[in-house]
Amino acid sequence: MFISKLAIKRGVTFTMIYLILVGFGIFGLSQLKLDLYPNVQFPVIAVFSTYQGVGPEDIENSLTRPLERAIISVENIKHVTSYSTAGNSVLILEFDWGTDMKKAENDVRKSIDLVRDYLPDEASDPVAFAFDPSLMPIMFVTLSSEKLGDVELKEIAEDQITPRIERIPGVAAADIRGGMEREIKILFNPVKMAALGISVQNLIQKLQLENLQIPAGIIDNKEQEFTVRAYGEYTNIKQIENTVVGYKNRKPIYLKEIASIVDGYKEKRDVVRNNGKNAVTIVIRKQSDANTVQTARLTRKELPKILSVVGGDIKYDIIFDSSKFITRSINNLTSTAIQAFVLAFLVILFFLRNVRSSLIVSVSIPISLLVTFFVMNQAGITLNIISMAGLALAIGMLVDNSIVVLENIFRHKEFGQDAFSAADDGTSEVANAIIASTLTTLAIFVPILFVPGIAGVMFKDMVVTIVLSLTTSLIVALTLIPLLSSRLLQSEAKKRKTKIFNTLNKSIENFLERLELWYVRTLDFFMGRKKLFLGIIVVLAIVTVFISRFVGGEFLPKTDQSQIEINIEREPGVSLTAMDSTVREIERMIKDEIPEAKNIFTSFGTGEGIVAIFGTGASNEGEIRIDLPDVKERDRSVFEMEDILREKLKNIPGLKFTFSEGGNMFGTSGDIQIKIFGYNRQMAEALANRVGKELKKIKGIVDITKSFKIPRPEYKIVFDREKIYSMGLSVFQISSIIEAQLKGKVATIYRKEGKEYDITVQADETFRNSKSDIENIYIPTLTGIQIPLKSIAKVVLADAPQRIIREDQERMVTITCDVSGRDLRSAVNDIMKVMKKIPFPQDFRWEIGGTAKDQQESFMYLGLALLAAIVLVYMVMASQFESLIDPFIIMFTVPLALMGVIWMLLITGTTLSITALIGMVLLVGIVVNNGIVLIDYINQQREKHGKHLWEAILIGGRRRMRPILMTALTTILSMVPLALKLGSGAEIWSPLARAVIGGLTVSTFLTLIMVPLIYLYFEQISLKRKVKKGLADPSELERPASLVVEEIR
């Protein structure tokens, strides 16, 4: 081949080229960023709007439905899911994967603008923003102090610590949870105020007017200019107490006469604890383009410096750091890659029994990887568990081409050729075969690149890295291997071997020759008994089809991330104090049952700001995060611990709970989600309760939750509009007064030593404890008379729905559950049987969602990708062989490989997941390579050397057996570390590795017999036609009588 001949002739030039590529590769590797998953843009946009004081049903009608109608027609939109809660409307817009999200975001905003004028004036303008994974926290840091109280600690965190953290490169935001905030409370007596004719609005307005700082102008005395500022702000609590809020008989009424002024704390609405102690927690989020590992590393480095500058006895504890799992996973895959390299080298060394030759072959691995690193860096691909897994999987295949080339060069050298001629002829002889085999392997990845949805996104980086590395390995095999062989193998014979080496060499050679002879005899035996072998294969196929139903199925294998997350919930309306008691009970139970726990972080309550959006939403909801040692440092898995905790948590009265996987990029809210569609909320909830009861009877179904909440008890104020209008009042005015008395309103700000504290006006606690307190809230009229609320409105105790969920403009209730101790596919089948037995009213329907739906879609698309890969591989081989029959013969290796996959999954207890399916697609391109090399060599023996059909098959089989075994074993053994599921994140890739090992093992040994037999069968048919036409010798149809199997070399 020209390129090989040129490489041998211009050795220095090609050496320099490869040294340049190695330099570029080292540079690229040093620049690669580490991350857990690829940088993926999720096709999700959220639309958020508020309408304070309005219930879920009114929110649905006035905000949610108009927005849905406007948005549903946006291009590429897949689903619109809406959540209507008290005062809030949230729409989650799911688009097709691959959608231009910037354009989609603009289209959504344009659609909102079309209905903006039809929305209530009191509602906020809807805000649309694309989902960004960087909003999720990368680190939780808790602060503690022996000397400082909760207020002082939180103030220091807000004023001195978080601003410094946010200046760390890569950090986007540092939010604070927990602790307490100082607040000046004005607890007024509404009865006294009513008697004195002072309204809540008067009080708030008076406080605002008495706490001002106003620029009053400028004084210019012609020599100097002075600004004049009126300082009327409160400087101490005494001044607030002595504020005049009105007059009675010309005497001033001081604030302290109608209210108690308390310098205290804001009402606590959330609780954050670490290991049972109250904590101030800093939630750190990275910038969207920042590297998680680098940002976390810098943060860990800077935290001690920040606290040393702040001073005091403040201590910190990092209770969650997502970069740890990333680093562990990447390190584990790196270790796996190194182990794969060593195993591949040992296989080569075993067959060649020559260190120099083995090193020549092995050099293709680091060079291929380094070139891949350089291209990855240029393409903006990060080093994540997907791309790294691709490299680990490719290592065994990177030497395949080099093995075939070097083995053939070796054979030519043994026939007496000099090193240069052997390198040239040996490479040229197999060049077409290895090009074809590489093209078939590359062809299988084309369909994967076009697989839509999560599966396509997930495996894109893996496909790119494998394609890059395999392409480089082909170039190395055609240039560098013959170059090095021509230089380094010519002096090999001059070296003296030790006696031990010679003995070992002879023993291995004798073993391989006996193996070759056994193989040739077996092949010769079955060539005369083709129907017998075919019968064996048919029986194996039937058995395989029968046992395949025992192989379970799931979307993605669950990973042990050394962390347990528990979402907890009690009945609506439960107080924060009661919730705290329940959480402490859970904390004690966790300490007893999970002694391995390093940290137990608990958080419950409403929270504030962005934390409230992504955290809990009410006093009865919370989460518990348990931090565990690395999987290698403990005896129990996360899943075993979850099963133990699940049984214990069931015994706590009134508690609902679910376990969730932290950091799972691709999963949904639960393994299985049953969606019930129908407008009547009571009927939908009744059906959901019925389904929930049936699900409890199914083995392995755990953590059953329903999307609807138990109605929260509330006092509903129903206004008599005629009365309030006749008094010159409005619903908004009255609602504001009620809010101020019960919830409290910030009137103004108290500044002290550069810090700001809210001055909040609220009724004294004794006036906001019962229904009668609400009814007796005084409402001022235009005449100045204050009347009780009960004279213009009714206060009714009612149950209020907490939220209304809709999908694609239909009301929906969901039942979500997880699967434990069994596979997802069989669990879904059992649920389907149960659902079909439950009668649904005419206007109601149901469907399966969640991870189960993702699995169904991904399996369908990957199944199509598998079929497309088979067609593409056949087309590539047909073009290479310029034949339709030879590729058809080779394709018989594919069903043999798939049989091996089923057996391996069943024996190892591995479920069929999308990673296993990717392994099956990968196999299509790998297993045909053996057939290509074998058929190509047999054809060469017949066409170039004029061998008899029978003899050519036996010669080709014997001479190609070693390279076939070498390439198969390097691929198989290089995947053993991944298949053993060792270390963090290995659970994802073990099904893929096991599928490849099982399929390649079975297909390799059966291919060595099956492919020659089918080749013989078709060639005999072709020869019979030629014999009839007098174009071939009839002796070609039968085994030559003079053929001696033992003499085949």
N, C-alpha and C positions, 0 to 999 in steps of 0.2 A: 504494500500500500504506500502511496506517495508520501503521506504525512509521516509514516513510521520510518521510511527510508531516509527522509529529510532529517528527522530527529537523530537517527543513528549517525548520519553524515555530519551534521552541524551540532555536535554534542555540547560545545561550549555555549553556543547561542541559546539553545533550549534550556541549558542549566541556568543561565542568567535570567531567562524569562520566568522560570519557576521560582528563582530566588526573589525576583520582584513581586511575584504573586504572593509568596510567603510573607514578605514585608508588608504588603497591603493588607493581608489577612490578619496579621498581628495587630496592625493599627486599627482595623475594623473591630476586632475583638475587644480592644481596650476602650473603644467608644460606645460599645453596645450598652443599652440600658436594661436593667433588670425589672421585671414586673411579673405579677402572677398570671394574668391573662393578656391576650393581645389587646391593643388599643382599638376598641370597638365602639362605634357610634350606635347607640341603641335607638331603634326607630320608634321612640315614644315621646310624646309631647303632653304636658299637663296644662290645663286651663283652670285657673283658680279665681274665684270671686266671693265676696262677702256681702251679707245683708243682715246686719245686726238686729237681734230681737225677733227674728222670724223663724218659725218652725220648719222641720224637714219637708212637710208636704207643700207648704207655701214656697219654700226654696225650689222644690222640684218644678212647680208650675210657673213661677215668675222668672227663674234664672236658668235652671238646668235644661228644661225642654226647649226654650227658644235657642239656647246655645247649641244644643244637639242638632236641631233642624238646620241651623246655619252651617255647622261644621261637617256634617255627615257626607256632604258632596265633595269635600276636598279630595284631590287626586291621590291615589295609592293608599287611601285610608283602609285599614283592615277591620278594626273594631273600635267602637266608642263606648267606654265604660264610665258611668257617672256615679258620684256619691253625693247625696243631698243630706246634710246634717243641719243641726240648729245653727243658723247664721252663716253657713258655708256651702258652696257648690264647687265640687272638684270634678273635672272631666279628664280621664286618661285616654289619650288618643294613640292607638297602636297602628303603625304603618307597616307596609311590606318591607322586609329586609332589603337593603340596597337603595332605599329611597333617599333622595337628596334632602337631608333634614333642614338645611338652611332655607331651601325653597319651600318646604312643607311648613316651616314655622311662619314664613311670610304669608303663605296662603291661608293659614289658620287665622292669623291676625286680620287679614282682609275680610275673611268670613265673619269674624266677630264684629268688625266695624259696620257691617251691613245691618246688624240687629241691635247695635249699641243704643240707639235712640228709643228702642222698644222695651228696654230693660228698666226696672224701677229706678227713680232718681236717687233714692236713698242707698242703693246698692253701689258697691265699689266697681270701678272699671275692671272687667275681666283681664287677667294677666296670663299670657301664654309663654311657656319656656320649655325647651327641649331637656329631656332627662340627661343628666351628666353623672356618670359613676363617681366622679371626683367629689361629689357631695357626700358620699359615704365616708365615715371616719376612717382614718388610717391608724389612729393612736388615741388611747384614753390615758390621761395622767391624773392621779389623785394627789391632793396636797393635804398635809396634816401638820399640826403644831401642838405642842404641850402648853404653850404660854398664850397663844392667841385664840380668841373666840371665833365662832362661825362668821360673825359680821366682819371683824377685822381681817380674817383670812381671805374672805371673798373680795373685800375691797382691795387688798394687796394683789390678789390674783387678777382682778379687773384692771387696776391702774398700773401695775408694774410688771406682772409676769406675762399675761397674754399679749400686750403690745410688743414685748420683746420676742415672744415666740412667733408672732405674725411677721416679724422682720427676717426670720430664718428663710433662706432661699428655698422655694418650693412650697411653703406653707401658704394656704389661701385664707384660712380662718381658724381661730381658736375660740370656741364657745365654752361658756361656763355653766355647769349644772351643780345643784346643791348649794349648801351654805345658806346664809340669811342676809337680808338687806335691811339697812336702817330705813325707817319711815316715820314721819311725824303724823300722827293720827289725830284728827279732830272728831271726837266721838260726841255728837250732839244729842240733846234731849229734845225730840220732836214736839213733845207736849208743851214744854216751856217756850220753844220757838213759836209755836202756833199761838200761844197766849200773848206773846209779845209782837205778833204780826210779822215775824221774820221767816221767810221761805228759804228752802235749800238753795235756790238760784241766787237769792240775795246774799246768802252766806258765802257762796263760792265767788261771786262777783266782788264782794267786799274784800276778801282775802287777796284776790288778784290785783285789785286797785291799790292795796296797802303794801304790796311787795313788788315795787317797780324800781327800775333804774333807767332814767330818761335823759338823753342828751338835750340840754336846755339852750344851747347856742354857743356863740363865740364872743369874747371880749378882746378888743384890739385897742391897746393904749398907744399905738403908733410906733412903739419900740418893740413890743412883744405881743404875741397872740396867745390867748388862753381859751381853752375849751371849758364849757360849763356843763356839768353833769349833776342831775338831781339823784342822790343815792337814797332810795326809800326801801331798800331790801331789808328783810329781817336779818338781824345779826345774832339773835339768841331766842330761846324758847319763851322767855319772859315777855318779849315784844309781841309774840304771837298771842299769848294768853291775854294781853292787854289791848288787843285790837278792838276798836269800837265797831260793832256790827249793826248798831241802830240806836234809836233814842226813844225814851219813854218819859213823858212829862218833862221834856227838855233835859232829861238826865241820860248820860251815855250808858249804853248796854255793852258791857265787855264780853268778849268771847268766852272767858272763863266762867261767866255766869250761866251760860247755856250749854257748855260743852266741857268735856275733859280733854286736855291736850296731853297726849302720851308720846314721849320720845322712845319709840320701840322698834318693832320689826314688821316687815310686810308679812301678811298672812301666808303661811307656808302651804304651798299647793303641790310641792313635789319633794320627794325624799331620795337622797343618794347616799349609799353606804358602800364601804369596802371592808370586807371581812368583819362585818357586824358593827363597824364604827362609822358615824356620820362623816362625810367627806365632801370636799370641794373638788369637783372633777372638771378637767379641761379636755374638751373634745376637739381633736385636731384634724383638720381636713386639708388635703393637698390641692395645689393648683391643677387644672385639667391637663396641662402639658408636662407636669412635673413627674419625676420618677419616684415611685413609692419607696423603694429601698433606700435611695440616696436621701430623700427627704426625711425619712425616719432615722437614718444614721446621723444626719446633721442635727436633728432634734435631740436625739439621745446625747450627742456630744455637747450641745449648747445648754441643756437644762441645768447641769451643775454650775456652769458659769453664771447663768441668769440668777439662780438662787443665791449664789455667793455675793452677787452685786446687791440683791434685795436685802440680804442679811437676815438676822433673826434665827429662830430654830425650825424654820419650815423645812419639812422633808417631803420628798416626792416618791411615788411608786408608779411604774408603768404597768398598768393592769391589762392592756391590750395593745398589741403592736402587730398589724397585719403583715409587716415586712418580714417577721420571723418565719411565718409559714412559707412566704415566697422564697426566702433564702434557703430554708430547709428543703423545699421542693426542688429548687434549682440545683442545690448541692447534691441531693439524692440522685437527680438525673445525670449530673456530671459524673458522680461516682459510678452510676450504671453504665455510662458511656465508656469510662475507663476500663471497667470490668469487661465490657463487650469487646473492646479493642484487644485486651490481653487474651481473652478466650479465642478470638478470631486468629490472633497470632499463633497461639498454641496449636490450633487445628492445622494451619498452614505448615508450621514447623513439623508436625507429626507426619504429614504427607510428603513434604519435600525433604525433611531431615537435613536441612541445610540452612544455617542461620543467615548467611548472606542472602540467599534466595528469598527466605521468609521476610527479611527486612526490605528487600526490593518490592515485594508485593505489599507489605504493610505501609510503605511510604505513601500509598495512595490515600490512606485514611486521613492523616493530618493535613495533607495538601488540599484534599477535597473540602475538609471542614474549614480550613482557613480561608479559602476562596469564598466559601459560603458565608462566613462571618463578614467578609468585606462587602459582599453584595447586600446582605441583610442590613448592614449599617447604612449603605447608600439608599436603600429602599425604605428606611425608617421602621424596619421590623425590630421589635424588642426581643430580648432573650427571655422568653417566658416558658411556662411549663408545656405549652403547645409546640412552639418552635423547637425547644430543647428536646422534647420527646421525639420529634421528627428526626433530629440529628442522631439521637440514641438508637432509633429504629433503623436508620440508614447505615450505621457503621458496618454491620455484617454484610450488607449488600455492596458497599463501596469497594470491596476487594474481589467481588465476583469476576468482573472483567479482567482484572489483573491476574487472577488465578488462572483463568483459561488461557491468557496470552503466555504467561510464564511457563505453565505446564507444557504448552505446545513447543515453546522455545527449548525447554529441557529435552523434550522428546527428540527434536531435530538434532540437538547437540549429542544425544546418546547415539544417534544414527551416524555420527562421525563428522558432522558439519562444524566449521569453525564458529566462534561466538558471534561474529558479525552476520554471517550468512544465516545462522540459526535464528538470530533475533529478527532479521528481515523476513525470512520465509515463514517462521513460526507465527509472527504477528499477522502477516498477509493472509495466511491460511484461515485464521479464525476471525479476521476483522469484520467480515460481513455478518457473521453469526453474532458477535458481541454487540455490533451496532443494532442489529434487529432486536436482540434481547433487551437492550437498554431502551430502545424506542417503545417496545411493548410495555415495559415497566413505567415509562413516562406517560404513555397513552392512558393508563388507568386513572391517572390523577386529573385528567381533563374534565371528566364528568363531575368529580368531587368539587372542582372550582365553581361549577354552576349549580350545585345543590343549594336551594333556597333555605331560608330559616336559620335556626340556631346551629344546626349541624354544619352547614356550609361555612358560616362565620367562624365556628370553633376550629375547624380543621384547615382553614386557608393557610395559616402560617406554617403548619406542619407540612402541607403539600409543597409550599414554596421551598422550604429548606431541603426536603428530600429531592425535589427536582433539580435544584441547584447542585447539591452534592453529588448526585448520580451522574449528571451531565459532566461535571468536572472529572469524576472518576473514569468515565469513558475516554476523555481526552488524555488523562494520565496513562491509561492502559495502552493507548495507541501511540504514545510518544515517549513518556518517561520510562516506562517499563522496558521497552526494547532498547532504549538508550543505555540504561543502567545495566541491563543484561549483557549487552555487547561489550561493556567495559569491565564489569565486575565478575563475570562468570568465566572469562577466558583464562584466568590464572587459578581457578578453583582446583583443577586437577593436580597442580603442583604442591598443594598443601598436604602435609602428612596428617593422617587421622590417628587418634589414639585407639588402643585396643578396645576400650569400653565403648567408644563411639561406633567402631566398626561392628562390634557384637550387637549393639542396640539397633544400628542401621540395618544389619542383616536380618534381625528378628522382625522388625517392622516391615521390611520389604517382603520377607517370606509370608507374613500375615496378609499383606495386601495382594500378593500374587495368588495366594490360596483363595482369598475373597473374590478376586477377579475370575479365577478358574471356576469357582462355585457358581458365580453369577452367569458366566458364559454357558456352563452346562445346564443351568436352570432355564436360561433363555432358549437354548437349543431344544430342551425338552418341551417347553410350551409352544415353540414355533411349530412343532409337529402335532400339537394338541390345543389349538387355539380355542375350540369350543369349551374345553375344560376350564381354562383360565377365565374366559368370558362368563361361565356359569358361576365361578367363585365371586367375581366382581358383582354380578347381578344379585347374588345372595347377600353380599355385604351392603349393597345399595338398599335392598328391601329392609334389612335390619336397621340401617341408618335412618331411613324414613320413619320406621316405627318408633325408634328411641328418641327422635328429634322432638317429639311432643313433651318429653320429660325435661327439656332444656327450658329454663325460665327466661323471662324477658324483663328488661328495665330500660329506662332512658339513659341514665349515666350512673356508674357505680358511685356510691356515697363514699366520701373521703373523710378520714379521721384528721381533723384540723386542730386537734388538741384543745378543743373548746366546746363547751355545751351552752346553748342559749335556750332559755325557757321563757315563753311568753305566758304571763299569768293574768287571770281576771276573776274578780268576785262579782256579786250581784250589783246591778246599778244602784246608785244612791248610797252605797256604803261609805262611811266617813274615812278620811285619811288615817285617823287613829286606829280604826278597826282593820284597815288594810295593812297598816304597819305591824299590827299584832300577828296577822297571818304570814306576812313576809318573814318576820323573825322566827316563826315556827319552821318555815321552809329552810331558812338559813341554818338553823340548828340541825335539821334533818340531813342537809347536804354535808355538813361537817362530820356527822356520824357515818353516813353511807359512802362518802367519797373522800377518804383521808388523803388521796393523792392531790386534791385541789390546792393549787398555789394561791389563787385569789378567788373570792366570791364577791362579785360586784352586783349590787341590786339597785334598781331605779324604778320608782313608781310615782304616779301623780301626773299633773298636766304639763309641767315644764313650760318653757318659754321659747319664743323665736323659732329658729330653724329646727331646734331640737324637738319642739312640739310637733312639727310636721313629720319628722322621721322617727320620733320616739313614741311615747304613750300619749293617750288623749284624754284620760279622765282619772279621778282619784282611785277608781276601782281597777285600773289596769297598770301593768308594770312588766319589767323584764329582769331576768337574772342571768348573768354571764359567769360561767365557771371556767377559769383558766387552768389548764392541766399541763403536766410535763410533756415533752416530746414523746411520740408513740414508742420510740425505742427504749424509753426510760420507765415504762410502766407495763404491768402484766395484763391489764384490762383495756379493751377498746372503748372509745366514746360510746359506741352503740350498746355495749353491755351495761355501761353505767346509766345510759338513758333508760334502758329497760327496768333497772332497779329503781331509779327515781320515779319512773312512771307508776309503778305499783304503789310506792309510798305516797305519792301526791294524790292518788285516788282516794285516800283515807281522810283527806282534809275537807271538811264540810264546806259546801258552797264555792269550791275552787274549780275553775276551768283553766286548762293549760294546754300548750302545744310546744313541741320542740322544733327548733329551726336550725338550718345549717348556716353558720356564719361564712360570709365571703363567697357564697355560691353565685357565680355570675350568671349562670344559664338557667337555673331552676325557676319555678314559679312558686306560688304561695303554699302549695301542698302537692303530695304525690298524686292524689286523685281529687278532682273537684266536680261535684254534681251540680249543674245549674238548672234551676227550676224557673221557667218563665211564665208570667201571668200577672194581670193587673191587681186582682183582689189580694191585698196584703195578708189578711187573716187566713185565707185559703192557702196561700203560698207557704206561710209559716206552719200551718197544720200539716201540709204535705212534707215539708222539710223535717218536722219532728217525727213523722212516720218513717221517713227514709233513715233518719238518724238511729231510730230504734232497730231497724232491720240491719243497718251496718254493724251495730254492736254484736250481732250474732255471727258475723263472718270472721273466721280465723285470720289473725294477722293485721286486722284493721284497727288502727290506734289513733289517738289524738283527733277525735271527731269534733269539729266546730261548725257552727252555723253563722252565716254572715249577719243575720238579724240579731239584734240585742234584745234582751228582756226589756220591755218598756220601762223607762226611767220615771219614777213618780215625780210629778210636777204640779205646782199650783198655776192654773191657767187663769189669766185675768181677761174677762170678757167685758168689753166696754159698751156702755149705752151711748151710742154715737149722738143721738138726738140731744141728750142732756149735756154732753161735753161741748157740742157745737153751740148750744144755746148759751153756754157760759164763756164762750170765746176761747175754749181750750182745744188742743189737738192731741192726737194719740202720741205723737213724738214728745211733746212737752211733758205729758203725764208719765210716759215711760222713762224719761230722763230723771224725773224726781224719784220714781220707784228704784231705779238703778242706783242713784246716789245714796239712798237710805239703806238699801240691802247690800249691794256690792261695794259701794264706795266710789268716789270720783276724785281724781287728782285735781286739786284746785290750783296749786302753784308749786314752785320749787324753793327749797331751803338750801342756801349755799353756805358751806363752812369749810374753810381751809382748802379751797379749790375743788371741793367735791359737792355733788348735787344730790339732794334727797327729796323724795316726793312728800308733799303735804296733802294728805288724803282726807276728804270729808266723808263721814259715814255715821249712820245712827249708832247710838250706844247698843251694845249687844243685847241688853234687856228689851230693846224695842224691835228686834228682828229674829224672833225665835218661833213664831207660830203663825197660823193662818190669820188670827185676829190682829196680829201686828201688821200684816199686809193690808187688811181691810181698813185699819185705822191710820194709814199713812195720810198725812195732811196734804191736800192739793190746793194751792192758792188760785183764786179766781181773779177776773179782771177788776172786780170791785174791791179786792184786797182781803175778802173773807176767805178763810181756809176751811175747806170741807173734807171730811174723811173719804177715802177712796171708795168705800162701800156704797156711798150715795150715788156714784156715777158708774160703778162697775161691779161685776160679780167675780168672786175668787172661787174657782172650782178645782177640786183635787182630781187629777186625771193621770192616765198613763200615756206617756208621749213616746212615739217611735224615735229611736236615736238616729237612724239613718235609713235612706231609701237608695237602693242600688238599681241601676238600669244598665243594660247592655244593648247597643244598637237600637235605642229608643224603646226598649221593652223593660218593664220592671222585672227584677230578677232577685232570687234568693239562692245562695250557694251553701252547699254542705261540703266541707273540706276535710280530708282525712289523710293520714300517712300509712305506710305499709311497713311492718316490722316482722322479720322472721320468715318472709316468703318473697317471691318475685312479684314485680308490679303487674306483669301481663296476666298471670293467673288470677290475681286479686281483682283486676278490672273485669275479667270474664265472670267471676262470681258476682260482682256488683251488677253487671249487666243483667244477669239472670234474675236477681232480686228486683231490680227496677222494672223489668217487664211484667212482674207479677202485681205491682202496685197500680191500681186504677187511677188514672188522671182525668180530671174534668175536661170537657171539650176545649175550653179556652186556655188550657195549660199544656206545656210540653217540657221535656227535659233533655239535657245532653251532657256528655262527659267532657271535662276540661282539665286544667292543671297540667302537671308533668305527663300524665297519661296521654293527653292530646298531643303534647310536644313529641312524645315517643312515637305515637301513631304516624304523625306527619313526617318525622325524620326517618322512620323505618321505610315509609313509602318512597320518599325521595332517594334514600340510599339504595333501596332495592332497584329503583330505576337506574341509578348510577352504576350499580353492579352489572345490569344488563347492557348498559351503554359501554361499559369498560370491556366486556366480553366482545362486543361487536367491533370496537375500535382496535383491540388487540388482534383480532382475526384480520381486519383490514390491513394493519401494519405488516403482519406476517405474509399476507397474500401478496402485498407489494414487494416485499423483500425476496420471497421465493419465486415470484412470478408464477404462482400456482394456486389453485383453489383447494386441491386435495391435501397437500402437505400441511398447511395451517389447520385444516379441518382435523387431521390426525393429531396434531399437537394440542388442539383444544380439548381433547379427551382428558388431559391432565387436570382441567378445572373441576369437573364433578368429583374426581378422585380427591382433590384438595378439600372441597367442601365437605366430603364425608369425614375427612380427618378433623375438620373444625368441629363438627357435631360431636364426635367421639371425645375430643379433648375438652370441650366445654362441659360435657356430661361427667367425665371422669374427675375433673377438678372442681366440679360444683360451681362453675362460672355461668352467669346469666348472659343472654344475648342482648348486648347493649349497642349503642351507636359506635362505640370504640371497637367492639368485636366485629360489627358490620364493616367498619373501615378496614379492619384487618382482612376480612374476606375479599374486599375490593382490591386491597394491596396484593393478596395472594394470586389474583388473576394474572397480574403482570409478572410475578416472581416465578410461579410454577411452570409457565410456558417456556421460560428460559432454558430449563434442562432439555425440554423437547426440541427447542430450536438448535441447540448445540449438537444434540444427538442426530437429528435428521439431516442437518447441514453436513455433518461429517460422513454419514452414510452415503449421501448423494455424491460427495467428493470422491469417496472410494469407488463408486460405480462409474462416475463420469471421467475422472482423471486417471484412475488406475485400472479401470476395466474389470473390477471385481464382480464375481457372481453375486446375485441378489442375497442369497442366504449367507454367504461368506462376508459380504459387505456389512450386513446387519450385525453379525457377531464381532467383526473387527471394530466397527463403530461403537458397539456397546462396550467392548473391553477397553478400548482406548479412551473413551469418554467417561467411563465409570468414575475414575479418580477425580477429574475436575468437577464432575457433577456432585459427587459426595463432598468434595472440599467446599464448593460454593454453598451447598445446602447446609452443611454443618456449621460454616462460619455464620450464616444467617440465623440458624436455629440457636446456636450457643450464645451468640451476641444478644439474643432476646431473652435468654434465661433470667438474667438479673431483673428485667422488667416483669417477667412472668411470675417471679417469686413474691412480688408485692411487698418489697422491703422499703421502709422509710416513708416520709411524708409525701402525699400526693400520688404514690405508686398505684393506688387502687384504680385510678382512672385508666391507666395504660395496660394493666395486667391482662384484661380481656383481649386487647388487640394482640399483645405478644403471644398469648396462649393460642389464639386463633391461628396466627401465622405458624407457630411451632407445630401445632397439630396438623394443619393442612399441608405444610411443607414436608413434614416427616412421612406422612402417609403417601403423598403424591410422589415424593422422590423414589421411594422403594417400589411403588406400583408402576410409576412411569417407566422405570428401567425395563420393565417387562411389557407393560400395556402398549406403549408407543411403538416399540419395534414390531409387536404382533399386528397392530392395526396397519402399520406401514406395510408389512408383509402382505396382509390381506388385500389392500388396495392395489399394491404393485402386481400381485398375482392376477388380479382381475384385468389390469391394464395389459399385462404380458399375454394373457390368454387371447385378447383381441388381436394383439400384434402377431401371435403365433398363427392365428387363423388367416391373417393377411400375408403370412410369410415374412414378417418383418423382425421376428425374434426367434431365438433358438428354444425349442421346447424344453431343453434341459434346465433352463432358467427357472422353470416352475417347480422343480423338485430339489430336495436337498442333495448336494453332490455326494456321491458314494465315497469319494476319496477324502472328504472333509474330516479332519481330525481336530476336534475341539481344543485339545491340549496344545496344539501347535498354533492356535490363533494368538497373534501378538498385536 
